Structures are given as structure tokens and as C-alpha cells.
Amino acid sequence: MTTDKSKTLTTSIRLLNEKLHFEGEVPGNEPVSIDYVAPLGDDLGYTSLELFLLSLSSCAGSAILVILRRMNKRIDSFGITSTGYRKQDHPTGFNEINLEISLRSEDVSFGELKHVIKRIEGICPLLSMLNDSVITKFVFVLNKEHE
């Protein structure tokens, strides 16, 4: 039976030590090391929240690039630095996430970027799942200028 990745995703993890070090796998991809900070873990891999930030950044970045490319915009370079601020009470998930989008393009304006950001929640499933529980802020660095 073939599974449509757009409808069903399967991952697996297995414990590697006596603490919280896991190896995570997705069929067809390289395994990833997942751990927790000391003393519960040994800092031998990404934490779950780091993986979440990476996933959110790649999800938002993919949505932004799809929209810009449909607008026939040329992208010379693109990157996202995400910073998550954790709650002090348990569960200590994020209460705020800032995504700094760095884009080099000769034909994209700040106004166009703001328009694109308004549209990506309907495209990026991770962003849409945050709802109102996590404040999400976007900062743009366009051709080395901040807004």
C-alpha cells in the first residue's frame, strides 16, 4: 500500500541511552538525533523545541517562496532565523516566536513582503496551528535593510 505523504505522515523514534536521547526517522530520510538538556539529557541532539522552530521556519519559508515565485519575483538569497521565547510555567512551550526573514531580491518591496506574510497562514500548516496561543512576529531584512 502506497501512502500519500500529503495526507498521512509517519515518523518513528527509538531510545538510544538511559536518559532522553532518541534517534528519529522518517522513511526515506537520514535519521536525526533528538535529546534534552542536562541533567535529564546529554545534549546529544536537537531538542524537540529546536526541531519545532526549524520546522516552522521551513514551513513559513516554503510558503513565502511559493507565493513570491508565483508573483514572478526573482529571489537571489533567502533565510529565516527563528527565536522562540519559552513560558516559565509548565508546560514550558513557546509564548512568542520571532521569525527574521532575510531576503535579497531586486524586485521585491517591503509592502509586497507584508502582503505575502498575511497570506502564508493559510498555506503553512504549522503557523496555522499556533492560533492565538503563541505570539508570532515577523521581521524583514530586505537587501540588508530592516523593517
Contacts in CASP RR format, 6 or more apart in sequence:
PFRMAT RR
TARGET T0000
AUTHOR 0000-0000-0000
METHOD contacts of the structure
MODEL  1
MTTDKSKTLTTSIRLLNEKLHFEGEVPGNEPVSIDYVAPLGDDLGYTSLE
LFLLSLSSCAGSAILVILRRMNKRIDSFGITSTGYRKQDHPTGFNEINLE
ISLRSEDVSFGELKHVIKRIEGICPLLSMLNDSVITKFVFVLNKEHE
3 10 0 8 1.000
9 26 0 8 1.000
10 26 0 8 1.000
10 27 0 8 1.000
11 24 0 8 1.000
11 25 0 8 1.000
11 26 0 8 1.000
12 24 0 8 1.000
12 25 0 8 1.000
13 22 0 8 1.000
13 23 0 8 1.000
13 24 0 8 1.000
13 25 0 8 1.000
13 34 0 8 1.000
14 22 0 8 1.000
14 23 0 8 1.000
14 24 0 8 1.000
15 21 0 8 1.000
15 22 0 8 1.000
16 22 0 8 1.000
16 23 0 8 1.000
16 44 0 8 1.000
17 42 0 8 1.000
17 44 0 8 1.000
19 35 0 8 1.000
19 36 0 8 1.000
19 40 0 8 1.000
19 41 0 8 1.000
19 42 0 8 1.000
20 35 0 8 1.000
20 36 0 8 1.000
20 40 0 8 1.000
20 41 0 8 1.000
21 33 0 8 1.000
21 34 0 8 1.000
21 35 0 8 1.000
21 41 0 8 1.000
21 42 0 8 1.000
21 44 0 8 1.000
21 45 0 8 1.000
22 33 0 8 1.000
22 34 0 8 1.000
22 35 0 8 1.000
23 31 0 8 1.000
23 32 0 8 1.000
23 33 0 8 1.000
23 34 0 8 1.000
24 31 0 8 1.000
24 32 0 8 1.000
24 33 0 8 1.000
24 34 0 8 1.000
25 31 0 8 1.000
25 32 0 8 1.000
32 45 0 8 1.000
32 46 0 8 1.000
32 51 0 8 1.000
33 44 0 8 1.000
33 45 0 8 1.000
33 46 0 8 1.000
34 45 0 8 1.000
34 46 0 8 1.000
34 47 0 8 1.000
34 48 0 8 1.000
34 51 0 8 1.000
35 41 0 8 1.000
35 42 0 8 1.000
35 43 0 8 1.000
35 44 0 8 1.000
35 45 0 8 1.000
35 46 0 8 1.000
35 47 0 8 1.000
36 47 0 8 1.000
36 48 0 8 1.000
37 43 0 8 1.000
37 47 0 8 1.000
46 54 0 8 1.000
49 84 0 8 1.000
49 86 0 8 1.000
49 93 0 8 1.000
49 94 0 8 1.000
52 94 0 8 1.000
52 126 0 8 1.000
53 82 0 8 1.000
53 83 0 8 1.000
53 84 0 8 1.000
53 97 0 8 1.000
54 82 0 8 1.000
55 126 0 8 1.000
56 82 0 8 1.000
56 97 0 8 1.000
56 99 0 8 1.000
56 124 0 8 1.000
56 126 0 8 1.000
56 127 0 8 1.000
57 80 0 8 1.000
57 81 0 8 1.000
57 82 0 8 1.000
57 99 0 8 1.000
59 124 0 8 1.000
59 125 0 8 1.000
59 126 0 8 1.000
59 127 0 8 1.000
60 80 0 8 1.000
60 99 0 8 1.000
60 120 0 8 1.000
60 124 0 8 1.000
60 126 0 8 1.000
60 127 0 8 1.000
61 78 0 8 1.000
61 79 0 8 1.000
61 80 0 8 1.000
61 101 0 8 1.000
61 120 0 8 1.000
61 124 0 8 1.000
62 124 0 8 1.000
63 119 0 8 1.000
63 120 0 8 1.000
63 122 0 8 1.000
63 123 0 8 1.000
63 124 0 8 1.000
63 127 0 8 1.000
64 78 0 8 1.000
64 101 0 8 1.000
64 116 0 8 1.000
64 117 0 8 1.000
64 120 0 8 1.000
65 75 0 8 1.000
65 78 0 8 1.000
66 123 0 8 1.000
67 116 0 8 1.000
67 119 0 8 1.000
67 120 0 8 1.000
67 123 0 8 1.000
68 75 0 8 1.000
68 105 0 8 1.000
68 108 0 8 1.000
68 112 0 8 1.000
68 116 0 8 1.000
69 75 0 8 1.000
71 112 0 8 1.000
73 105 0 8 1.000
73 107 0 8 1.000
73 108 0 8 1.000
73 112 0 8 1.000
74 105 0 8 1.000
74 106 0 8 1.000
74 107 0 8 1.000
75 103 0 8 1.000
75 104 0 8 1.000
75 105 0 8 1.000
75 108 0 8 1.000
76 104 0 8 1.000
76 105 0 8 1.000
76 106 0 8 1.000
77 102 0 8 1.000
77 103 0 8 1.000
77 104 0 8 1.000
78 101 0 8 1.000
78 102 0 8 1.000
78 103 0 8 1.000
78 104 0 8 1.000
79 101 0 8 1.000
79 102 0 8 1.000
79 103 0 8 1.000
80 99 0 8 1.000
80 100 0 8 1.000
80 101 0 8 1.000
80 102 0 8 1.000
81 99 0 8 1.000
81 100 0 8 1.000
81 102 0 8 1.000
82 97 0 8 1.000
82 98 0 8 1.000
82 99 0 8 1.000
82 100 0 8 1.000
83 97 0 8 1.000
83 98 0 8 1.000
83 100 0 8 1.000
84 94 0 8 1.000
84 96 0 8 1.000
84 97 0 8 1.000
84 98 0 8 1.000
85 94 0 8 1.000
85 95 0 8 1.000
85 96 0 8 1.000
85 97 0 8 1.000
85 98 0 8 1.000
86 92 0 8 1.000
86 93 0 8 1.000
86 94 0 8 1.000
86 95 0 8 1.000
87 93 0 8 1.000
87 94 0 8 1.000
87 95 0 8 1.000
94 134 0 8 1.000
95 134 0 8 1.000
95 135 0 8 1.000
96 134 0 8 1.000
96 135 0 8 1.000
96 136 0 8 1.000
96 137 0 8 1.000
97 130 0 8 1.000
97 134 0 8 1.000
97 135 0 8 1.000
97 136 0 8 1.000
97 137 0 8 1.000
98 136 0 8 1.000
98 137 0 8 1.000
98 138 0 8 1.000
98 139 0 8 1.000
99 136 0 8 1.000
99 137 0 8 1.000
99 138 0 8 1.000
99 139 0 8 1.000
100 138 0 8 1.000
100 139 0 8 1.000
100 140 0 8 1.000
100 141 0 8 1.000
101 113 0 8 1.000
101 138 0 8 1.000
101 139 0 8 1.000
101 140 0 8 1.000
101 141 0 8 1.000
102 141 0 8 1.000
103 113 0 8 1.000
103 140 0 8 1.000
103 141 0 8 1.000
103 142 0 8 1.000
103 143 0 8 1.000
104 142 0 8 1.000
104 143 0 8 1.000
104 144 0 8 1.000
105 142 0 8 1.000
105 143 0 8 1.000
106 143 0 8 1.000
108 142 0 8 1.000
109 142 0 8 1.000
110 140 0 8 1.000
110 142 0 8 1.000
110 147 0 8 1.000
113 140 0 8 1.000
113 142 0 8 1.000
114 140 0 8 1.000
117 138 0 8 1.000
120 127 0 8 1.000
121 127 0 8 1.000
121 128 0 8 1.000
122 128 0 8 1.000
127 136 0 8 1.000
130 136 0 8 1.000
139 146 0 8 1.000
139 147 0 8 1.000
140 146 0 8 1.000
140 147 0 8 1.000
END
